Amino acid sequence: MIEVAIMGHGVVGSGVAEIITTHKRKLFSSIGEEIHIKHILDLREFPDSPLCDRFTKSFEDIINDVEVRVVAEVMGGINPAYDYTKRLLKAGKSVVTSNKELVASKGAELLQIAKENNANFLFEASVGGGIPIIRPLSQCLVANEVKEIAGILNGTTNFILTKMFDEGMDFDAALKLAQDLGFAERNPEADVEGHDACRKICILASLAFGKHVYPDNIHTEGITKITLSDVKYAASNDCVIKLIGDVKVLNDGKMDIFVAPMLINKKSQLANIDNEFNGIMVRGDCTGDVVFYGKGAGSMPTASAVVADIVDCCKHLKARKYLFWADSTNDNIIPYNKSETSVYLRFCAEDPESALIKVKDLFGDIRVLSIENKAENEFAVITPKLSIDKISDCLSKLNNDGVTVLSKIRIGDL
């Protein structure tokens, strides 16, 4: 029998406990031993739980129990999760987590501590919930030189954008529906402003390219400024709009990494991933494009990935799995203003025809978009591929000439 503990009994933690207790035979067949939950850490009372005798309010009960070999951290946030995880790893206990904020901000340090203490720190559930991506990236695709990873990494924003496209809802109405259905939090800022997706692309970039990428250094945009006019112009160009986390390696070996809404051609494998589903595309030099698809959140999908990590740790109690990246100062990331892209631009001007001429003079070979019943004095274009620096400079000149920028969205080559 292998004793484990769970820290947190919320949406994910309760799912982990349920899977371990209801899938005993399946788990036993995987490792040849029973996985037994000895402690569940939570400040709340759960008198009606069939595991009510396992609950504790003291972390010390877990850290001091020599029988506990593996701990699932599913509390979320940095504190006290970081301190607890660090202490557990230093004590030689393996830790698995679904906590993307913890992995994105402290991953390099915690992996180093795990290495020094012959323990494992696994986090399959931190990116994509129940979608397998960490193991495939670190094991199945190890023979590939990864060129780019791009993904729809947040189900809330994908649900909102799908409703805007398919049903003509504006952003506020689509967000309210997402909240009513439980796909969005009451405070949706981390989702709609792109912070959640940023943490996830940082984890994937760190794993794929071997050096820690910190979220604070990544350009991050959300979807709060996307309008139904943008949706219509995108559709006129045979595109949809998705919030994308993207990282690619440039010829000089540096990374171009960001989170931003993007116009994606409808032929792209990511374009038809809708509602609360996530999709992650990995471009390898041997495999080409490989896409991982599924529900990126929710109690049971995420808990399933956590339990898979617990099983993996149980199989490697006396050995380490090689999952590691080094710390860094992020000097291997180009400044966002040096990133190159085509962009969709929507303008407003008193004299649209004269303004369009100015846009052509500044940007060169543009493509003009057209929709029915467009707003008065409004027009939209797609620019050639330019640096963000150059695009910003052109937009500043247009603004000085009385041409107002209403929207600016990257064009994805996915």
N, C-alpha and C positions, 0 to 999 in steps of 0.2 A: 504494500500500500504506500502511495506517495501522498504526503500531506501538502496541501496548498492553502493559500489564503487569498481573499479578495478584499481589496480596499475600495469601498464604495458600493452602495446597493441602490443606485439609481436605475435609469433606463438600461444602460449597458451592463452594469454589475449584476442586476437581477436576472438579465438574460444569460450571463455567464453561469450563474448559480443554477439556473434552470437546465441549461444544456448539460452541465456536468452531472446533475442528479438524474436526469431523464434519459441520458445516452450512455449510461455506465457500461453496458455490454459492448457498444461500438468503440468506446474509448479504451476499454480493457483489451479488445482485440488489436488495437493499434500499438500498445506498449507492453502488454503482458502483465500489467499491474493495475490495480484500482486507483483512480484519482479520488482523493477524499478531501472535502472542504473542511478544514479545521477551524478557521476563523473568518469572520466577515466584519470588516471595520466600517462602522457608520455611527454617527451621533444620534440618529433617530432610533425609535423603538419599532420592532416588527413582531409583535406578539402572535400574530396569526400566521406567520411564516412557518413552513415545515422545518426550517433551519433555525428557528428562533434561539435554540440553545448554542448556536455557533457565534452569535453576534457579540461584538465587543466595542467599546468606545475608546479603547486604549491601544495606540500603535505599539506600545511596549510589549503587549501580549504576543504580537507577531514577530517583532525583531528578536525577542528573547527566547522564542520557541525553536529549539534546535531541530525539531522534527519537521518544521515547515521548510521546504526546499524551493518552492516556486510561489511567487506572489503576483497577482494581477492588480495593476494600478488602473482603476477606472473611475477615479474621482474627478479628473479634469483640472485644468488650471495649473499654475506654477506652484503655488503654495497651498498646502504643505506637500504636494506631490513630489516636488524636486528633492526636498530634504529627506522625505521618507524613502524615495527610490535610491538616493545616494547612500543612505545608511544601510539599506538592504543589500545593495551590491557589495559594499565594503565588508558586510558580514558573510559574503559568499553565497547569498541567496539570489537566484535568478529572478528577473522581473520582466513581465510582459505588460504592455500598455496600449491603450487606444488614444492616448493623450497627445494629439498633434502639436499642441502648444509647447508641451514639455520636450518632445523630440526635436522640434524645429529650433528651440532656443538653447537646449542643453544637451543635445544628442551626442556631440563629439566628446564632451566631458564624461557623460554617463557610459558611453561605449568604452572609453579608456579605463574607467574604474572597473567595469565588468571584466575587461581583459586582464587587468592586474590581479583580480581576485578569482580568476577561473570560473566566472559566472556568465550567464547570458542576459542580454538586454534586447528583447525582441518587440517589434511594434508594427506588425502587419496591419492591424486595425486602424492605425493612425492616418492612413491614406486610403481613401476609397471604401472605408467600412468593410463590407464583406467581399469586395473585389480583390482577388489575389493580385498583388503587384510587387510587393517588397521581395518575396521569394523569387518570382520569375525574373525580376530585375537583377537580383544578386546571384542567382543560380542558373536558371534556364537560359538566360541571355548573356551569360558571362563570356561566351566566345565572341560576342559582337562588340564592336566599337560603337557605342551609342552616340548618335549624332544629334538627336533632338528628342525631347519628351514634351508633349503638349496634351493638355487634358481639360475636360469639363470636370472640375474637382469639387463642385458644390451643388448639391441637389436643390437647395432652396432657390438659388438664382436661376438654375436651369428650368425649374418649374415656372417661375415668374416669366421668364423670356418665352417659354413655350406658350403660355396663356396669352401673352401679348401678340405672338405671331398667329396662333391658331384661332383665337377667339376675339381678337381685337380689344382685349382689356388694356387699360392704361396701367402704368406701373403700380399706382396705389391700390387699385382694385385687385390686381393679381397678387400683390403682397398680402392683402387682407385675406384672400382666399387661401393662400399658402399657410397663413397663421391659423385660420379656422380649421384646416385639415391636418394641422400638426406638423407641417413641413417647414415652418419658420417659427423662430422664437418670438416671444413678445417684444424683445429688443433684438431686432434682426441685423444690427450694425455689422457684426463680424462676418455675416454672410453677404449682405448686399453691398458692403464697401470693399469686399474682396480679401479681407484679412484671413479668413478660413482657407481660401484657395491658395493664398500666399504661403501659409505655413506648410501646406501639402506639397507645393512645387519645390519648396526649399528642401524638404525631406528627400524627395525624389532626386533632386539635383545633387545633394550631398552624397547619396548612395551611388548614383550613376558615375559621378566624376571624382569621388574620393576625398573631397574637402568640404568642410561644413559651410553651408550657406545660411546666413542669418537673415530672418525676415525684415529686420530694420533697414537692411541695405537694398531691398528690392522695391522697384517702382510698382505701386499697387493702385489700380483703379477699380471701382465698383460699377454697378449698373443703374444707379439712382438717376442718372441723367439721360437714360435711354427713353425716347419718346415713340409714340405710334407713327410719327412722321419718319423717324429713322427706320422703323420696321418696314414701312411701305417702300422706302427707297432701297433698302437692302433686298427686299423681294423683287423689285424691278431689275436688280442686277443678278437675279438667280442666286441670292445668298440668304442665310439666316444670321442672326446675331447670337453669339455664345460668349459667356465669360470664360476666358481661357488662361490657364497658367502655362507658361511656355519657357523652356530653357533649351538653348542650342549652343553648340561649340563652334566658334569661329575658326578661321584658318590659322590665327595666331595662338590658338589654344585657350583663349579667354571665353567666358560665358556671356551670352546675351540672355538675360532672364527677367521676366516681368509677369504681372497679372493684369489683364485688361480685357474689356469687351472687344470682340473681333467679328468682322464680317467673314463668314465661312461659306464657301461655295457649296451648294446643295449636293454636289457629287462627293464631297468629303465624307469619310467614314464617321467623322464626329458630328456632321450636320444633322443627322437623323436620330441622335440621342436626345430624347425629350423628357419632359416632366422631371420627376425627382431622380432620374437615373444619372449616373456618372459614366464617363468614358475617358480612358487614358491611352494615348497613342505613343508608342516607343519606336523610333526610327533607328534601326541597326544597320551596319554596313553589310551584314550577311543576310539578315531576315527581311530587310525592307521594313515596311510599316506593320506593326503588330498592335492590335487594339484590344484593351481589356474593358469589359462592359458589365454593368450591373448596378444594383442599388448601393449607393455610396454611404448610406446612414441607416438608422433604425436599430431597434433593440437587438433583434435576432441576427441580422446580417453582420453587424459589428461584433456582437458577442461570439458569433461563430468564428470570426478571425482571431479573437482573443483566445478562445479555447484551443484553436489550432496551434497558437504559439505556446500555450501551456503544455500541450502534448509534445511539441518539439523540445521544450525545455526538459520535460520528463525523460525523453529519449536521450538527452545529452547532459545528464546530471554530473557525469565525471569528465565531460569534455566540452569545449567551447565550439559553437557554430561560428564560422568566420563571417561576421557581419560588422563592418567597421568603416569609419572614415576619420580623417585627421582634422584637427582644428585648423582654422585659417583666419586671415585678416580680411578676406573677401577682396584682395587685390587682383584676383583672377576674374573679376566681373567688370564688364565695360560700363561706363556711366550711361544711364538711360538715354541721355540726349545724343549719344553716339549710335544708338540702335537705328537700323534702317528698315523702312517699311513703306508700303503704299498706304494711303489713308482715304477714308470717306469723309468728306467735309460738307456740311450744310450751312449755307449763308443766308443772310438777310441784308438787303440794300435798297435804298430808295430807287436806284436805277439799276435793276438786275443785269441788263444787257451790258452796260458799261462796266459793272463790277465783274462780270464774267470775263471780259477782255483783260482786266487787270489780273484776274486769277490765272488766266492762260499765260500772260507775260511772265508771271512770277514762277509758276510751277512747270510750265512747259507742256508736255503731251498729256493733257488731262482727258478724262472721259466724263461727259455730262450725263446725269441721270434724269429721268423724267417719270412723274407719277400723275395720276388723275387727281383733280381737285386739290392741287398743292396750294399752300398758303400764299397769299399775295406777297410779292417782292422776295420770294424765297427761291433758292436754287441749290442744287447739290452736284458734287463732282467726285471723281476718284482720281487721285494724283498718281504720278509715277513713283517708283521707289526712291525715297530720299531719307536722309538722316532726320531724326526728331529735331535736332538743332536747326537744320535748314527749314523744316516745316514750320517751326515756331517763329523763325525769323520772317518768313513769308506772311504768316498770319498776323504778326505785329504790324507789318507794313500795310496790310489790308485794313486792319482796324484803324490805323491812322488816316486811312482814306475813306472812312465811314462804312466799311464793309464789316458787318458783325458776324462772327463765327457762332453758330448755334449748336453744332455738334462736330466732334472729331473722333473717329473710330478707326482703329487699325484694320488692315485687310490681312487675313490669314492665308498663308500658303500651306494649307493642311489637307 
